[in-house]
Amino acid sequence: MSRAASGTWTNWGGTAHCAPSRLIVPQSVDELAAAVRAAAERGETVKPVGAGHSFSEIAVAPGIQVGMSGFQGVRAVDADRKRITLGAGTHLHQIPAMLEPLGLAMTNLGDIDRQTVSGATSTGTHGTGGAFGGISTQIRGVTLVDGTGQVRTVGEDDPDLKAAALGLGALGVLTDVTLQLVDAFAIEAVEAPADADETIDGFLDRVASVDHYEFYWFPHTTRTLTKTNTRLPAGTPANGPSKIRRYIDDELLSNGMFRVLCTLSATQPRVVPAINQVSGRALSARTYTDRSDKIFISARNVRFREMEYAIPLEAVPEALRELRATINRRRHKVSFPVEVRAAAADDLMLSTASGRASGYIAVHRYHRDDVRDSEAYFRDVEDIMVAHGGRPHWGKMHTRDAEYLRSVYPEFDDFLAVRNHFDPNRTFANPYLRQTLGD
């Protein structure tokens, strides 16, 4: 096991910081188990960290921080059942190359793939699609080291998997994850500008009729960008804009130019509405087809801070109308578009879609925007989402506590009972878990 002197750790969005007492990078399950066991005996806390792509403080490690680079790659393949077991520290962007020779793919993905598979599933990362759940719903088993240093395997017939598949890092350190896959497939992506009122009014119908549907609304405008993804058989020829054209659109314009505009907006907030008007009018339609992961994933190189809430799917249009009115009334200057997605109901205890079909509304602020204005914006958004029974994304910014979360998660106390069994002495506690789960 390697050790390094710990400095200050900061997440990607700059919203969480900590100075761990020690950093360990175990290279085997036995080494990890011994380290957790020793820490528990000393009364120290342990917290694994993946890519640091959560905006909440869920990965903050006041005690020992565990780097997961020693747990990467393929552990086992079950071709007959279309399953793969991966080291928990494997990054999502590494997985497609592992699956391509098998003719398999992940059922659904979000639009960022920098996370580790354990970090993404432990925080409830999701994509979009009314018939598809978050990444955690693809889990069929995990191995973890619990709060006493015991190695546990939680299989698909174990009722505790409904907690462990999306466990917030509160039950243990995941060492491997078994995913249910599907046959490889392609996607035809259609992006098109649209009117905001028409997009919002038609959202529920589009979610019901399209494989993967989402849209972005540009604040201070009446413009949206809709994204309609249709699943096609594997081997469907890639077509559409050339790689050079997509690079220009996605990297130079979507990231490079957007960064310039965000920097200007941060120093001159009064120009934000005018900039968004220009951006909204500059949107153009395009259609292209490629391998599924290449369509799901988008490059996100402009740093931002994000809040996202899941609300009942049918409440999305009204919540968006309230958000638009609030931005105008409170005179927030918001350069980032609002992202709107959907997911199927599932049965995981702490999934944001647990027991209900859900719509997701995500709001962002550029990382250099005025902190006070950004915080005021997030508070106003949160008030709207809470009024609709919203559940905050575990990996994104929010202020909810255990009392509130118990009111919106029917199985909240069931999860706490599993936690008491796996981590009775709170070896994996940190300030975020004390806030959200209580102690």
C-alpha positions in Angstrom: 0.0 0.0 0.0 1.4 3.4 -1.0 1.0 6.4 1.2 1.6 10.1 0.4 1.7 13.2 2.5 -1.7 14.8 2.2 -2.3 18.3 1.1 -5.5 20.0 0.3 -8.0 18.2 -1.8 -10.4 20.1 -4.0 -13.2 18.8 -6.2 -13.5 19.6 -9.9 -16.1 22.4 -9.4 -14.2 24.0 -6.5 -17.2 23.6 -4.2 -15.6 21.2 -1.7 -12.2 21.1 0.0 -10.5 19.1 2.7 -7.1 18.3 4.2 -7.1 14.6 4.9 -5.0 13.3 7.8 -3.6 10.7 5.4 -3.9 9.4 1.8 -3.7 5.7 1.2 -3.8 4.0 -2.2 -4.4 0.3 -1.6 -3.6 -2.2 -4.3 -5.8 -5.1 -3.1 -8.9 -5.8 -1.2 -6.9 -7.3 1.6 -4.8 -4.2 2.0 -7.9 -2.0 2.0 -9.7 -4.2 4.5 -6.7 -4.1 6.8 -6.5 -0.3 6.6 -10.2 0.1 7.3 -10.0 -2.3 10.2 -7.1 -0.5 11.7 -8.8 2.9 11.3 -12.0 1.7 12.9 -10.0 0.4 15.9 -8.4 3.8 16.3 -11.7 5.6 15.9 -10.6 7.3 12.6 -12.8 7.9 9.7 -12.2 6.7 6.1 -13.5 8.1 2.9 -12.9 6.9 -0.7 -12.6 9.5 -3.5 -13.0 8.9 -7.2 -12.6 11.6 -9.8 -13.9 14.4 -7.6 -16.8 15.3 -10.0 -19.4 15.7 -7.3 -20.3 19.2 -6.5 -21.6 18.4 -3.0 -19.2 17.6 -0.1 -20.0 13.9 -0.3 -16.4 12.9 -0.9 -14.8 15.2 1.8 -12.4 13.2 3.9 -11.7 14.7 7.4 -9.7 11.6 8.2 -8.1 9.0 5.9 -8.7 9.5 2.2 -8.6 6.4 0.0 -7.5 6.7 -3.6 -9.2 4.1 -5.8 -6.6 3.8 -8.7 -5.7 0.3 -7.5 -9.1 -1.0 -8.3 -9.5 -0.6 -12.1 -10.2 -2.8 -15.0 -12.2 -6.0 -15.8 -12.6 -8.5 -13.0 -14.9 -11.0 -14.7 -17.2 -11.3 -17.8 -20.4 -13.4 -17.9 -21.1 -13.3 -21.6 -24.2 -15.5 -21.3 -26.0 -13.1 -19.0 -24.4 -10.0 -20.6 -22.7 -8.9 -17.3 -19.3 -7.5 -16.5 -17.6 -7.0 -13.1 -15.3 -4.0 -13.0 -12.9 -2.6 -10.4 -14.8 0.1 -8.6 -12.1 2.7 -9.5 -12.6 2.2 -13.2 -13.6 5.4 -14.9 -16.7 5.5 -17.1 -14.7 6.7 -20.1 -12.6 3.6 -19.9 -15.6 1.2 -20.1 -16.7 1.4 -23.8 -13.3 0.1 -25.0 -13.7 -2.8 -22.6 -17.2 -3.6 -23.9 -16.7 -3.1 -27.6 -15.0 -6.5 -28.2 -17.8 -8.2 -26.4 -20.5 -6.6 -28.5 -22.1 -5.0 -25.4 -22.8 -1.6 -24.0 -24.1 0.1 -20.9 -27.9 0.6 -21.1 -27.7 4.4 -20.5 -25.2 7.0 -19.5 -25.1 10.6 -18.4 -23.4 13.3 -20.4 -20.1 13.2 -18.4 -17.8 10.2 -18.2 -14.9 11.4 -16.0 -16.3 9.8 -12.9 -15.4 6.4 -11.5 -18.1 3.7 -11.8 -18.3 3.6 -8.0 -18.5 7.4 -7.6 -21.1 7.7 -10.3 -23.4 4.9 -8.9 -22.9 5.9 -5.3 -24.2 9.4 -6.0 -27.0 8.5 -8.3 -25.6 9.7 -11.6 -28.2 9.3 -14.4 -28.8 10.1 -18.0 -32.2 10.7 -19.6 -35.0 8.6 -21.0 -38.5 7.9 -19.7 -38.0 4.1 -19.9 -34.4 4.1 -18.4 -33.1 4.4 -14.9 -29.9 5.8 -13.5 -26.6 4.0 -13.8 -27.1 2.4 -10.3 -30.1 0.5 -11.7 -27.7 -1.4 -13.9 -25.9 -2.9 -10.8 -26.4 -6.6 -10.1 -23.9 -7.0 -7.4 -21.1 -5.3 -5.4 -18.2 -6.2 -3.2 -17.3 -3.8 -0.5 -15.3 -3.4 2.7 -17.6 -2.5 5.5 -17.0 -0.2 8.5 -15.4 -3.0 10.6 -13.0 -4.0 7.8 -15.0 -7.0 6.7 -15.2 -7.9 3.0 -18.8 -8.3 2.0 -20.4 -9.5 -1.3 -23.9 -8.2 -1.9 -25.6 -10.1 -4.8 -28.7 -9.5 -6.8 -30.8 -11.7 -4.5 -29.7 -9.9 -1.4 -32.2 -7.2 -0.3 -29.3 -5.0 0.9 -28.4 -4.4 -2.8 -31.2 -1.9 -2.9 -29.1 0.1 -0.5 -25.6 -0.8 -1.6 -26.2 0.0 -5.3 -26.6 3.6 -4.4 -25.0 3.8 -1.0 -23.6 7.4 -0.8 -20.3 5.8 0.5 -22.1 5.3 3.8 -22.0 1.6 3.8 -18.5 0.8 2.8 -15.7 1.2 0.2 -16.8 -0.5 -3.0 -14.1 -2.6 -4.5 -15.9 -4.1 -7.5 -19.2 -3.6 -9.3 -21.2 -6.0 -11.5 -23.2 -4.3 -14.3 -26.0 -5.7 -16.4 -25.3 -4.8 -20.0 -27.2 -4.8 -23.3 -26.3 -5.6 -26.8 -24.3 -2.8 -28.4 -26.4 -0.2 -30.1 -26.0 3.0 -32.1 -28.0 6.3 -31.6 -29.3 8.8 -34.0 -29.1 12.3 -32.4 -31.2 15.1 -33.5 -30.5 18.6 -32.1 -32.8 21.4 -32.9 -33.6 24.9 -31.7 -37.2 25.5 -30.5 -39.5 27.9 -28.7 -39.3 27.7 -24.9 -43.1 27.7 -24.3 -43.7 25.0 -26.9 -40.8 22.9 -25.5 -42.0 23.1 -21.9 -45.6 22.4 -22.8 -44.6 19.4 -24.9 -42.1 18.0 -22.6 -44.2 15.1 -21.1 -45.3 14.0 -24.6 -41.8 14.0 -25.9 -40.5 12.0 -22.9 -43.2 9.4 -23.5 -42.5 9.0 -27.2 -38.7 9.4 -27.5 -36.0 6.9 -26.3 -33.8 9.7 -24.8 -35.1 13.2 -24.7 -33.7 16.4 -23.0 -33.5 20.1 -23.6 -31.7 23.2 -22.6 -33.4 26.5 -21.9 -31.3 29.7 -22.2 -32.3 32.1 -19.4 -33.4 35.6 -20.5 -34.6 34.1 -23.8 -37.5 32.3 -25.3 -35.1 29.7 -26.9 -34.3 26.1 -26.2 -32.1 23.5 -27.7 -33.8 20.1 -27.8 -31.9 16.8 -28.1 -33.7 13.7 -29.3 -31.8 10.4 -29.3 -33.2 7.3 -31.0 -31.7 3.9 -30.4 -30.6 2.0 -33.5 -29.0 -1.4 -34.2 -25.3 -1.8 -33.7 -23.4 -1.4 -36.9 -25.6 1.4 -38.2 -23.1 3.5 -40.1 -21.9 6.7 -38.4 -22.9 9.8 -40.3 -23.6 13.5 -39.9 -21.0 16.2 -39.3 -17.4 15.1 -39.8 -15.1 14.7 -36.9 -13.6 18.1 -37.7 -17.0 19.8 -37.8 -18.0 18.2 -34.5 -14.8 19.3 -33.0 -15.4 22.8 -34.1 -19.0 22.7 -32.8 -18.3 20.9 -29.6 -14.9 22.1 -28.6 -14.2 25.4 -30.1 -17.8 26.8 -30.0 -19.5 24.9 -27.2 -16.5 25.0 -24.9 -14.0 27.5 -26.1 -16.3 30.3 -27.1 -18.6 29.6 -24.2 -15.7 30.0 -21.8 -15.0 33.4 -23.2 -18.6 34.5 -22.9 -18.9 33.1 -19.3 -15.7 35.0 -18.4 -17.2 38.2 -19.8 -20.5 37.6 -18.1 -18.8 37.1 -14.7 -17.1 40.5 -14.9 -20.1 42.2 -16.5 -23.3 40.5 -15.4 -25.5 43.2 -17.0 -24.5 41.8 -20.5 -25.7 38.3 -19.7 -29.2 38.7 -21.2 -27.8 40.1 -24.4 -25.3 37.3 -24.7 -27.9 34.7 -24.1 -30.1 36.2 -26.8 -27.3 36.0 -29.3 -26.5 32.4 -28.2 -30.1 31.4 -28.5 -30.5 32.8 -32.0 -27.2 31.2 -33.1 -28.4 27.7 -32.4 -28.7 25.5 -35.5 -30.1 22.0 -36.1 -27.9 19.0 -36.8 -28.4 15.2 -37.0 -25.7 12.6 -36.6 -25.4 8.9 -35.8 -22.7 7.1 -33.8 -22.0 4.4 -31.2 -24.2 4.9 -28.2 -21.5 6.2 -25.7 -20.2 8.7 -28.3 -23.7 10.2 -28.5 -24.5 10.1 -24.7 -21.2 11.8 -23.7 -20.4 15.5 -24.2 -17.2 17.3 -23.4 -17.6 19.7 -20.4 -14.5 21.8 -20.2 -15.9 25.0 -18.8 -15.9 24.8 -15.0 -19.2 25.4 -13.3 -21.2 24.7 -10.1 -24.4 22.8 -10.3 -27.6 22.1 -8.4 -30.0 19.4 -9.7 -33.3 18.2 -8.3 -35.6 15.3 -9.2 -39.3 16.1 -9.0 -42.4 14.1 -10.1 -42.3 13.9 -13.9 -45.7 15.6 -14.3 -44.5 18.6 -12.2 -41.7 19.6 -14.5 -43.6 22.0 -16.8 -45.0 24.0 -13.8 -41.7 24.1 -12.0 -40.0 25.4 -15.1 -42.6 28.2 -15.5 -42.0 29.1 -11.8 -38.2 29.1 -12.4 -38.5 31.4 -15.4 -40.7 33.8 -13.5 -38.3 33.7 -10.5 -35.2 34.5 -12.6 -37.0 37.6 -14.0 -38.5 38.7 -10.7 -35.2 38.3 -8.8 -33.1 39.7 -11.6 -30.6 36.9 -11.6 -28.1 37.0 -14.4 -27.6 33.4 -15.5 -25.3 32.6 -18.4 -25.6 28.8 -18.2 -28.6 27.1 -19.8 -31.0 25.1 -17.6 -30.9 21.4 -18.4 -34.1 19.3 -18.3 -34.1 15.4 -18.4 -36.2 12.5 -17.3 -35.8 8.9 -15.8 -38.0 5.9 -15.1 -39.0 5.0 -11.6 -36.9 2.4 -9.8 -36.8 0.5 -6.5 -33.4 1.6 -5.0 -33.8 3.0 -1.5 -32.1 6.4 -2.0 -32.4 6.8 -5.8 -33.8 10.2 -6.7 -36.3 8.2 -8.9 -37.2 5.7 -6.2 -40.9 4.8 -6.6 -41.7 7.6 -9.1 -41.1 8.6 -12.7 -38.9 11.7 -12.3 -38.0 14.8 -14.1 -34.6 16.4 -13.5 -34.0 20.2 -13.5 -30.3 21.1 -13.3 -29.1 24.7 -12.9 -25.5 25.9 -13.2 -23.4 28.9 -12.5 -20.0 29.6 -13.9 -17.3 29.0 -11.3 -16.2 32.6 -11.3 -19.6 34.2 -11.0 -20.3 36.3 -8.0 -20.6 33.9 -5.1 -23.4 35.8 -3.3 -25.5 36.0 -6.5 -24.9 32.4 -7.3 -25.9 31.3 -3.8 -29.1 33.4 -4.0 -29.9 31.8 -7.3 -29.4 28.3 -6.0 -31.6 29.1 -2.9 -34.4 30.4 -5.1 -34.2 27.3 -7.3 -34.1 25.0 -4.3 -37.3 26.7 -2.8 -39.1 25.9 -6.0 -38.0 22.3 -6.1 -38.7 21.6 -2.5 -42.3 22.9 -3.0 -42.7 20.1 -5.5 -41.3 17.4 -3.2 -37.9 17.6 -4.9 -35.0 15.2 -4.1 -31.6 16.7 -4.5 -29.0 14.9 -6.6 -26.6 13.5 -4.0 -23.5 14.6 -5.9 -24.7 18.2 -6.5 -25.1 21.3 -4.4 -28.1 21.5 -2.0 -28.9 22.3 1.6 -31.3 19.5 2.6 -30.9 17.6 5.8 -32.0 14.3 7.2 -35.4 15.6 8.4 -36.4 16.8 5.0 -35.0 13.8 3.1 -36.9 11.4 5.3 -40.1 13.2 4.2 -39.4 12.6 0.5 -37.8 9.1 0.7 -40.3 6.4 1.9 -37.4 4.0 2.5 -35.1 6.5 4.2 -35.2 4.7 7.6 -34.8 1.3 5.9 -31.5 2.6 4.5 -30.4 3.8 7.9 -31.0 0.3 9.2 -28.8 -1.1 6.6 -26.2 1.5 7.4 -26.3 0.5 11.1 -25.6 -3.0 10.0 -22.7 -2.2 7.7 -21.1 0.7 9.5 -22.2 0.6 13.1 -19.5 2.9 14.4 -19.6 5.4 11.5 -16.2 4.7 10.1 -17.3 6.3 6.8 -19.0 9.4 8.3 -18.2 12.9 7.2 -20.0 16.2 7.6 -22.1 15.7 4.5 -23.4 12.3 5.7 -24.1 13.7 9.1 -26.2 16.4 7.5 -28.1 14.2 5.1 -28.4 11.0 7.0 -28.2 12.2 10.6 -26.1 10.4 13.2 
